[in-house]
Amino acid sequence: MNRRSYLKSIAILSGVGAISFSIFKGFELTKPFNINDLSGDRLLIAELVEIIIPETDTPGAKAAMVHDYLINVMINCNSAKQQRKFLSGLEDLKDYSLDHYKKDFLKCSAAEQYAVVEYFSTHTGYSYKILNKIDNKLFGAPFYTKLRQLTVEGFCQSQLGATKALAYDYIPQTFEACIPIKPNQKSWATK
């Protein structure tokens, strides 16, 4: 076999592989789903957001009711494509927990729950940024990326997050454009 025909066959096989993967992903995202199933996973989502922002000397994401915010935003503010991707990721998380620990995620120990979330955080997306951009555009943001984004967003917008975890000046006395941050000062809640 000469070099040209070998390179052609490699290119054709690569193209066929990419097309078949895209068809598989497209088929997976067109399966029927019920977004109200997300409300049934309220306790699971509450544990996931608490793992991302745990309670320390400041309140955690569960105390700030971030899980309700996340469910509300997913149901009312995201496309059907993104909703399917999130529900699919939630099912993958449940399956991973059952496969590796032989029990439901909520029944796992704190260390096991953290390990499951750590697995999904390290296996999110591709190593090339361009592939991540294409995947996000075609199929929506990955499950863990969306979970983390909405958790941080919901926590920073909650009353507990803005007043207890961040520096919040309810009635500013004067406007100062640039204020130097003092040592050990919290980030500002309002910018």
C-alpha angles and dihedrals in degrees: 000000000000125000098255095053090046092053091046092052091048090051092048093049091048091050093048090049093050092047093048091049090050091049091049092049091045091050091049091053094049095057112117115263140174112225090199086072084077090070089057089059092055094121092048092050090047090057092046094052090046089056090052094047107019126191112262125144084325125054118274130232093267092056089049089054091237091153090065090049091049093050092047093050093046092051099041108025108036133079121252088251092057092044091054091048092051093047090047090052091049090053090048089053091051091047092048091052092050093046097048103032102022091230142081117278093246091054094051120102119258091258092051092048090050090049091052092050090044090054091053092045093053095043097051116120132336131301091244117073093213092058090050091052092050092047092049092049096047103034107014132253117318118263099252094043091053092044093052093043094051092043094055092041093049093045095050091048095047121096093241093048095047097044105032105028099032132044107262125184105196096192112019112209098208136001115252116176097204122029118176113235114241121225112282092007118148121242115267118264092208123042 
